[in-house]
Amino acid sequence: MQPTKSRNGYTFNPRADKHMFIQPGALSKGRVQGLKLFHSFGSSSQSTLLDTINDVTPPVDTPIMHSNDVFVPSDVEPMEELRETDTNSAQKKRKVRGKNKCKQVAKLKSGQKLEVKFYNNRAVGKNHKAFSRHLGRIVRDRNICPLRVHSWKEIDDEEKKHMWAAVMDKFKHEKMEDYRDEILAHMNDLWNKWRGDLHRKFVKPCKTIQETLKQIPEGVERGDWEWLVKEHFSSEKFMAASKRNSNNRAKLSMPHRTGSKPIRQVIWKKGGKVGQPPSLATIFFETRKKVDKLVEQDTISRYDKIVEVTQAEPSLSNIELVEKCFGTQRHDHVVCYGGGLKPNAMRTSGSKVELQAKLRKSQRENQSLRNRMDEMENEVRMIKEMLQRQQSNTSPPPSNGQSI
């Protein structure tokens, strides 16, 4: 069959209806209704059919691309380029962890607990992430941890007991009570960081207090947010500390590259779990390397200094070596060791937890000795009473001058 030529010059082949071009939007506008009747037309109705086809045929001045018997309009290419641009921008968007849901703890059944290990006074091992996230959820829960306080010291002991009970409800360790103070100190750090994040994300970008009050973070009630903004974040003490901390952070160099993995976990895996922790040079390299090498010149120079001092004075303790290479440590943590270890604890023989464990052991031994002494005193008293009764029941012997 010879193709039929329409009025506008386009060719029409009744057998090629599956390759027919349909203008974008024709289906929604009802302009393709004529195509539904296409198969019902006979050869004698070509004129009517051509009139119908002309309604959905592109104008003459619209350029057409022909590929595999399918008409493709040229304006599709810019749309594809736009999609590619959108895809690329979506791929470049930074991946974030998102909201802390702590699913591993949430899936626990009633009475079920996760085993946790401790190293350098902080959690390590398989469940260390779940443990830290659980602590983070506790300090963000206003039903457990109060928000309308200026510092952690203002939280009373009853509320800290409530927080400790929430920890013990989900995790277990054979000496959990020995780490109570260290775990609460970890919660203090998480609490301070969370409030600092609130100030950085919701207060600093705003120019006025009225604008800040409208930016209520998720999970924070309006009344608590107003108190934080007006009473805490706007106080002279906080603003001075915030400015000082910002200046100190700006001076920091050689940051670690472990991401969310704590440094203690690196130390634990590198030999700490078997009682052979790595050297300061190894810790510094493993926490500052990029791929498998150090890249910043300052980092390389400091690593060389650590190696040099270690070889020159091998008898130095860990804290002495740190202060020799990084200066005196006066803060709540020691450089290259992360949170959990404090300078004073490293200067003494053994950690605070170990010393507390020895103290409790001595106290138990002393109590056991006191109990034994009480028992012995009771036994002596009973013996004396028994002898006195025997003497009272026995008659006195007769005198020599008395006749029988």
Contacts in CASP RR format, 6 or more apart in sequence:
PFRMAT RR
TARGET T0000
AUTHOR 0000-0000-0000
METHOD contacts of the structure
MODEL  1
MQPTKSRNGYTFNPRADKHMFIQPGALSKGRVQGLKLFHSFGSSSQSTLL
DTINDVTPPVDTPIMHSNDVFVPSDVEPMEELRETDTNSAQKKRKVRGKN
KCKQVAKLKSGQKLEVKFYNNRAVGKNHKAFSRHLGRIVRDRNICPLRVH
SWKEIDDEEKKHMWAAVMDKFKHEKMEDYRDEILAHMNDLWNKWRGDLHR
KFVKPCKTIQETLKQIPEGVERGDWEWLVKEHFSSEKFMAASKRNSNNRA
KLSMPHRTGSKPIRQVIWKKGGKVGQPPSLATIFFETRKKVDKLVEQDTI
SRYDKIVEVTQAEPSLSNIELVEKCFGTQRHDHVVCYGGGLKPNAMRTSG
SKVELQAKLRKSQRENQSLRNRMDEMENEVRMIKEMLQRQQSNTSPPPSN
GQSI
1 13 0 8 1.000
1 14 0 8 1.000
1 15 0 8 1.000
3 11 0 8 1.000
3 12 0 8 1.000
3 13 0 8 1.000
4 11 0 8 1.000
4 12 0 8 1.000
4 13 0 8 1.000
4 14 0 8 1.000
4 46 0 8 1.000
4 50 0 8 1.000
5 11 0 8 1.000
5 12 0 8 1.000
6 12 0 8 1.000
6 50 0 8 1.000
6 53 0 8 1.000
6 54 0 8 1.000
6 57 0 8 1.000
7 50 0 8 1.000
7 54 0 8 1.000
8 54 0 8 1.000
8 57 0 8 1.000
8 60 0 8 1.000
9 60 0 8 1.000
10 57 0 8 1.000
12 50 0 8 1.000
12 53 0 8 1.000
14 43 0 8 1.000
14 49 0 8 1.000
16 69 0 8 1.000
17 35 0 8 1.000
17 38 0 8 1.000
17 39 0 8 1.000
19 69 0 8 1.000
19 70 0 8 1.000
19 71 0 8 1.000
20 35 0 8 1.000
20 53 0 8 1.000
20 56 0 8 1.000
20 71 0 8 1.000
21 56 0 8 1.000
21 57 0 8 1.000
21 58 0 8 1.000
21 64 0 8 1.000
21 70 0 8 1.000
21 71 0 8 1.000
21 73 0 8 1.000
22 32 0 8 1.000
22 35 0 8 1.000
22 56 0 8 1.000
23 31 0 8 1.000
23 56 0 8 1.000
23 58 0 8 1.000
24 73 0 8 1.000
25 31 0 8 1.000
26 32 0 8 1.000
26 56 0 8 1.000
31 55 0 8 1.000
31 56 0 8 1.000
32 56 0 8 1.000
34 52 0 8 1.000
34 55 0 8 1.000
34 56 0 8 1.000
35 52 0 8 1.000
35 56 0 8 1.000
37 52 0 8 1.000
38 49 0 8 1.000
38 52 0 8 1.000
41 48 0 8 1.000
41 49 0 8 1.000
42 49 0 8 1.000
58 64 0 8 1.000
58 71 0 8 1.000
58 73 0 8 1.000
62 73 0 8 1.000
62 74 0 8 1.000
63 73 0 8 1.000
63 74 0 8 1.000
64 71 0 8 1.000
64 72 0 8 1.000
64 73 0 8 1.000
64 74 0 8 1.000
65 71 0 8 1.000
65 72 0 8 1.000
65 73 0 8 1.000
65 74 0 8 1.000
66 72 0 8 1.000
97 260 0 8 1.000
99 218 0 8 1.000
100 133 0 8 1.000
100 136 0 8 1.000
100 137 0 8 1.000
100 140 0 8 1.000
102 130 0 8 1.000
102 133 0 8 1.000
102 134 0 8 1.000
102 137 0 8 1.000
104 114 0 8 1.000
104 127 0 8 1.000
104 130 0 8 1.000
105 114 0 8 1.000
105 130 0 8 1.000
105 133 0 8 1.000
105 134 0 8 1.000
105 170 0 8 1.000
108 114 0 8 1.000
108 170 0 8 1.000
111 169 0 8 1.000
113 169 0 8 1.000
113 170 0 8 1.000
113 171 0 8 1.000
113 172 0 8 1.000
114 127 0 8 1.000
114 130 0 8 1.000
114 131 0 8 1.000
114 170 0 8 1.000
114 171 0 8 1.000
114 172 0 8 1.000
115 127 0 8 1.000
115 171 0 8 1.000
115 172 0 8 1.000
115 173 0 8 1.000
116 123 0 8 1.000
116 125 0 8 1.000
116 127 0 8 1.000
116 128 0 8 1.000
116 131 0 8 1.000
116 171 0 8 1.000
116 172 0 8 1.000
116 173 0 8 1.000
117 123 0 8 1.000
117 124 0 8 1.000
117 125 0 8 1.000
117 128 0 8 1.000
117 173 0 8 1.000
118 124 0 8 1.000
118 173 0 8 1.000
118 179 0 8 1.000
118 182 0 8 1.000
118 353 0 8 1.000
119 264 0 8 1.000
119 267 0 8 1.000
119 268 0 8 1.000
119 272 0 8 1.000
119 273 0 8 1.000
120 264 0 8 1.000
120 267 0 8 1.000
120 268 0 8 1.000
120 337 0 8 1.000
120 338 0 8 1.000
120 339 0 8 1.000
120 340 0 8 1.000
120 341 0 8 1.000
120 351 0 8 1.000
121 179 0 8 1.000
121 182 0 8 1.000
121 185 0 8 1.000
121 340 0 8 1.000
121 341 0 8 1.000
121 345 0 8 1.000
121 351 0 8 1.000
121 352 0 8 1.000
121 353 0 8 1.000
122 128 0 8 1.000
122 182 0 8 1.000
122 186 0 8 1.000
122 262 0 8 1.000
122 264 0 8 1.000
122 339 0 8 1.000
122 340 0 8 1.000
123 131 0 8 1.000
123 132 0 8 1.000
124 262 0 8 1.000
124 264 0 8 1.000
124 265 0 8 1.000
124 268 0 8 1.000
124 273 0 8 1.000
125 265 0 8 1.000
125 268 0 8 1.000
127 171 0 8 1.000
128 262 0 8 1.000
128 265 0 8 1.000
131 171 0 8 1.000
132 186 0 8 1.000
132 190 0 8 1.000
132 262 0 8 1.000
134 167 0 8 1.000
134 170 0 8 1.000
134 171 0 8 1.000
135 167 0 8 1.000
135 183 0 8 1.000
135 186 0 8 1.000
135 187 0 8 1.000
135 190 0 8 1.000
136 187 0 8 1.000
136 190 0 8 1.000
136 194 0 8 1.000
138 144 0 8 1.000
138 145 0 8 1.000
138 163 0 8 1.000
138 166 0 8 1.000
138 167 0 8 1.000
138 187 0 8 1.000
139 145 0 8 1.000
139 163 0 8 1.000
139 187 0 8 1.000
139 190 0 8 1.000
139 191 0 8 1.000
139 194 0 8 1.000
140 194 0 8 1.000
140 219 0 8 1.000
142 220 0 8 1.000
142 221 0 8 1.000
142 224 0 8 1.000
144 159 0 8 1.000
144 162 0 8 1.000
144 163 0 8 1.000
144 166 0 8 1.000
145 155 0 8 1.000
145 159 0 8 1.000
145 163 0 8 1.000
145 187 0 8 1.000
145 191 0 8 1.000
146 155 0 8 1.000
146 159 0 8 1.000
147 220 0 8 1.000
147 224 0 8 1.000
147 227 0 8 1.000
147 228 0 8 1.000
148 224 0 8 1.000
148 227 0 8 1.000
148 228 0 8 1.000
148 231 0 8 1.000
149 155 0 8 1.000
150 231 0 8 1.000
150 232 0 8 1.000
150 235 0 8 1.000
150 237 0 8 1.000
150 238 0 8 1.000
152 188 0 8 1.000
152 191 0 8 1.000
152 192 0 8 1.000
160 184 0 8 1.000
163 184 0 8 1.000
163 187 0 8 1.000
164 180 0 8 1.000
164 183 0 8 1.000
164 184 0 8 1.000
167 183 0 8 1.000
168 176 0 8 1.000
173 179 0 8 1.000
175 353 0 8 1.000
175 357 0 8 1.000
178 353 0 8 1.000
178 356 0 8 1.000
178 357 0 8 1.000
178 360 0 8 1.000
179 353 0 8 1.000
181 352 0 8 1.000
182 340 0 8 1.000
182 352 0 8 1.000
182 353 0 8 1.000
185 340 0 8 1.000
186 340 0 8 1.000
189 339 0 8 1.000
195 228 0 8 1.000
195 232 0 8 1.000
198 217 0 8 1.000
198 220 0 8 1.000
198 228 0 8 1.000
199 233 0 8 1.000
199 242 0 8 1.000
201 217 0 8 1.000
202 212 0 8 1.000
202 215 0 8 1.000
202 217 0 8 1.000
203 212 0 8 1.000
203 215 0 8 1.000
203 229 0 8 1.000
203 233 0 8 1.000
206 212 0 8 1.000
206 215 0 8 1.000
209 229 0 8 1.000
209 230 0 8 1.000
209 234 0 8 1.000
212 229 0 8 1.000
212 233 0 8 1.000
213 225 0 8 1.000
213 226 0 8 1.000
213 229 0 8 1.000
216 222 0 8 1.000
216 225 0 8 1.000
217 225 0 8 1.000
220 228 0 8 1.000
232 238 0 8 1.000
233 239 0 8 1.000
253 296 0 8 1.000
253 298 0 8 1.000
254 288 0 8 1.000
254 296 0 8 1.000
254 298 0 8 1.000
254 299 0 8 1.000
254 302 0 8 1.000
255 288 0 8 1.000
256 263 0 8 1.000
256 287 0 8 1.000
256 288 0 8 1.000
257 287 0 8 1.000
257 288 0 8 1.000
257 289 0 8 1.000
257 290 0 8 1.000
258 266 0 8 1.000
258 287 0 8 1.000
262 338 0 8 1.000
262 339 0 8 1.000
263 283 0 8 1.000
263 287 0 8 1.000
263 336 0 8 1.000
263 337 0 8 1.000
263 338 0 8 1.000
263 339 0 8 1.000
264 337 0 8 1.000
264 338 0 8 1.000
264 339 0 8 1.000
264 340 0 8 1.000
266 283 0 8 1.000
266 286 0 8 1.000
266 287 0 8 1.000
267 277 0 8 1.000
267 278 0 8 1.000
267 283 0 8 1.000
267 337 0 8 1.000
270 277 0 8 1.000
270 278 0 8 1.000
270 282 0 8 1.000
270 283 0 8 1.000
270 286 0 8 1.000
271 277 0 8 1.000
271 278 0 8 1.000
272 278 0 8 1.000
278 286 0 8 1.000
279 310 0 8 1.000
280 306 0 8 1.000
280 310 0 8 1.000
280 318 0 8 1.000
280 321 0 8 1.000
280 322 0 8 1.000
280 325 0 8 1.000
280 336 0 8 1.000
281 303 0 8 1.000
281 306 0 8 1.000
281 307 0 8 1.000
281 310 0 8 1.000
283 336 0 8 1.000
283 337 0 8 1.000
284 302 0 8 1.000
284 303 0 8 1.000
284 306 0 8 1.000
284 336 0 8 1.000
285 294 0 8 1.000
285 303 0 8 1.000
287 336 0 8 1.000
288 294 0 8 1.000
288 299 0 8 1.000
288 303 0 8 1.000
294 300 0 8 1.000
294 303 0 8 1.000
302 325 0 8 1.000
305 325 0 8 1.000
306 321 0 8 1.000
306 325 0 8 1.000
309 316 0 8 1.000
309 321 0 8 1.000
309 324 0 8 1.000
309 325 0 8 1.000
310 316 0 8 1.000
310 321 0 8 1.000
313 321 0 8 1.000
313 324 0 8 1.000
316 324 0 8 1.000
317 346 0 8 1.000
318 337 0 8 1.000
318 346 0 8 1.000
319 329 0 8 1.000
319 334 0 8 1.000
319 343 0 8 1.000
319 346 0 8 1.000
319 347 0 8 1.000
322 329 0 8 1.000
322 334 0 8 1.000
322 335 0 8 1.000
322 336 0 8 1.000
322 337 0 8 1.000
323 329 0 8 1.000
326 335 0 8 1.000
326 336 0 8 1.000
329 335 0 8 1.000
329 343 0 8 1.000
330 343 0 8 1.000
331 343 0 8 1.000
332 339 0 8 1.000
332 342 0 8 1.000
333 339 0 8 1.000
333 340 0 8 1.000
333 341 0 8 1.000
333 342 0 8 1.000
334 341 0 8 1.000
334 342 0 8 1.000
334 343 0 8 1.000
334 346 0 8 1.000
337 346 0 8 1.000
341 351 0 8 1.000
342 352 0 8 1.000
345 351 0 8 1.000
345 352 0 8 1.000
348 355 0 8 1.000
398 404 0 8 1.000
END
